[in-house]
Amino acid sequence: MSRGVLVTGASRGVGAAVAMAFAQGGDRVVLHCRGAVERAEEVRASLPGDGHAVVAADLGDSAASPSLVEESARLLGRIDVLVNNAALYVEEPVAGSRRLGHPLAETPYDEWVAAWRRTLAVNLEGAAHVTWCVARHMLDVEPADGVRRGAVVNVGSRGAYRGEPDVPAYGAAKAGLHALGQSLAVSLAPHDITVTSIAPGFIATDLTAGMLDGRGGDAIRAQSPFGRTATAEEVAAAIHWLASSPAGWSSGAVLDFNGASYLH
């Protein structure tokens, strides 16, 4: 059966790979983006199958989540899977990176407050608000025979555990996302909705290519005993499995996906 899937932050990187994984499995996908509509449309055009669409919204604005989910449900007919992948990164002075670091000892207070507000608004609150809207939609729509009512997969981070000294708001938001997923897993289980999270380590994408190709690339790869970083396709495959029926009993879990680069 073809499922309706909403993937946030799907214009590039992991989100685009996740959209491809579900489309290759026969599902219909709405690719969310904030403003990169043209790039998201290119990803959509590359997906196999029919029924895919692009919807733009700023998840840092709580008023945007209901309309995003309503439009996605209209386009898909129903939303069976939500992948909370959208995240704001902070811009470091490294080519190819979008991160904007805010280490405490070097960041003025007004910049510190701004970094925390925007990061939490998108990475944690945005995911919480979209999940509320999607879960309420799932509760209102009768599931098909033999099909779980719904699945939510949160894309967290290894940084939630090991710490992010240069981008503490990012690490804290991802830790909060893991905790949110576990709380909602318990809350939504009686309604046959599963909630899981994945905590990847460093991932090779177009956004991180500058870092991996630069002077620090070897050190990043050496964090894993495999001597490499994950690919976006590997992360997407794991997310696709977490949203599958056979993975239902993993609800509440946070899957470490870091190539043994951080163990806890």
Secondary structure by P-SEA (a helix, b strand, c coil): cbbbbbbccccccaaaaaaaaaaaabbbbbbbbccaaaaaaaaaaaccccccbbbbbccccccaaaaaaaaaaaaaccccbbbccbbbbbbcccccccccccccccccaaaaaaaaaaaaacccaaaaaaaaaaaaaaaacccccccccbbbbbbccccccccccccaaaaaaaaaaaaaaaaaaaaaccccbbbbbbbbcccccccccccccccaaaaaaacccccccccaaaaaaaaaaaaccccccccccccccccccccc
